[in-house]
């Protein structure tokens, strides 16, 4: 079994789910008392948020490289970023650290391709929705991406950091998310990507009339596959 190095604390809420789903996935495959061999490096989210607010990706890059090298020195053979947005740095960090990073967008693109969908809506932080690091992995497989309008992107971003990242979910937040998803469907989306690991706290597949791709679950399953077959 490969030893996974998990970069967590971005946020701690989703890190808990990663740990749970990866361990459950290993046990589903191997049975008995078999669970994941993994090491977790958990950031203080406030430090990451400060860098995000000042658009200081270089400082975050150095922090992540340091964390990955620490995990590598402890025996990790593959890295899992327990968040979507951090994958903006994934390709660069992988080259710097010399360990494979299990990319959340690549894993998601594979699942969308299996479903034979050509156009999907993407929800996430403003970085995930506006930068190309996620959309480019989809485009590599011929999948077009649509995102909400500027006002809705601002709402989603704010809700992730101010509510969902703290585990706070309200009916009003859910209602707004569903309205945004409806607009994406009207704009031709054949599926919806929950491209932030906190969004499944508010949106479930049963809430939506088209296929939903939960990146947290997809990424966790990819980590299990790497751990067993990497």
Protein Blocks (a to p, Z undefined) as FASTA:
>chain_A
ZZddddehiafklmmmmmmmmmmmmmmmngpjbdcddddddddfklmmmmmmnopaklmm
mmmmmmmmmmmmnopabdcdfbfklmmmmmmmmmmnopacddfklmmmmmmmmnopabdc
ddddfklmmmmklmmmmmmnopacddddfklmmmmmmmmmmmmmnopacfklmmmmmmmm
mmmmmnopabdcdfbfklmmmpcfklpcbdcddfklmmmmmmmmmmmmZZ
